[in-house]
Amino acid sequence: MTNSIEVKDLTLNFGAVSVLKNMNLDVAEGEFVVLLGPSGCGKSTLLNCLAGLLDITDGQIFIKGKNVTWAEPSERGIGMVFQSYALYPQMTVRGNMSFGLKNARVPKDEIERRVARAAEILQLEPLLDRKPAALSGGQRQRVAIGRALVRDVDVFLFDEPLSNLDAKLRSELRVEIKRLHSRLKNTMVYVTHDQIEALTLADRIAVMRGGIIQQLAAPQEIYNRPSNLFVAGFIGSPSMNFLHGATVDNGKAFQFGETKIDLAGYEGGAILERSKAILGLRPEHLTIQDQAEAGKTISAIVEIDEPMGADSLVWLLANGTQMSVRVPVERRLELGKKVHLKVDITKASIFDKVTEQRV
């Protein structure tokens, strides 16, 4: 598969501060890649480098095989959608979508064709003669997407386009963007700090921290097999449970306080004995039961039962460590009750305490 975007050894410094560090990223033709991470990790900065809005310190950027490292934004063959709608208030939807094309001296009939196509794809046809003040937030963001769409380019860049919308609108627009990508098959790079957006939209997710990509993989791979402790803790709501202990018995068991958990069946394969290790368990990979099972359960005390609608989240205390478990909403647990958490070791992750890398 050919690459639509190639980033080679990209470095960006602001004075003495290194923001992006020797970064490499390949985005395949037609792929939807999400840049995900906390505020200040460099995801929007990387997007602005791709767009040509920031000059990089070192490295190269290729789009569709063309070296665009020093090319102007208008010469890169990209369409960009920003967090703010940035619509002209005095212009209609039609005017906002066609403005850039008029400045580029695109023929009038071609402008009309492109605007009509974008309006049809984004369901904006009834709104073409309205001004932004008469539109909802979701409609304005669709117009902003339409303005990028009419440029008829191969690569689209999205910089947190849904962060200004309420939860319901975000959910609706997420579906629209997914449908848009499915229909157009264009390459899309999308920046967000919202892991739900990343998990639902992406073909691959690049999880970033401190200007470095920590893991680049498919959503399920990142969720089920995080490459390090940071990725494991950042992805998932609520976060993965972390038990601090050691691998013992030649790596055949995990020692957590007085409890030994059998590691037979762990996906990571052979495990060396480590005096300090961390066992990571997702809330849905634990089962609450009344009876203990040697090597398979952890004793815990129920602290909080939190109904979430489709299911409940039960918070427990196990050997001084707070843990969370998903249970059917119908199951109600008495606070203060002692229970036993059965571990699905095939879904677990083990991390080296020192390097924080997955074992």
Secondary structure, DSSP 8 states (H G I E B T S, - for coil): --EEEEEEEEEEEETTEEEEEEEEEEEETT-EEEEE-STTSSHHHHHHHHHTSS--SEEEEEETTEE-TT--GGGS-EEEE-SS----TTS-HHHHHHHHHHHTT--HHHHHHHHHHHHHHTT-GGGTT--GGGS-HHHHHHHHHHHHHTT--SEEEEESTTTTS-HHHHHHHHHHHHHHHHHH--EEEEEES-HHHHHHH-SEEEEEETTEEEEEE-HHHHHHS-SBHHHHHHSSSS--EEEEEEEETTTTEEEETTEEEE-TT-TT-----EEEEEEEE-GGGEEEESS--TTTEEEEEEEEEEE-SSEEEEEEEETTEEEEEEEETT----TT-EEEEEE-GGG-EEEETTT-BB-
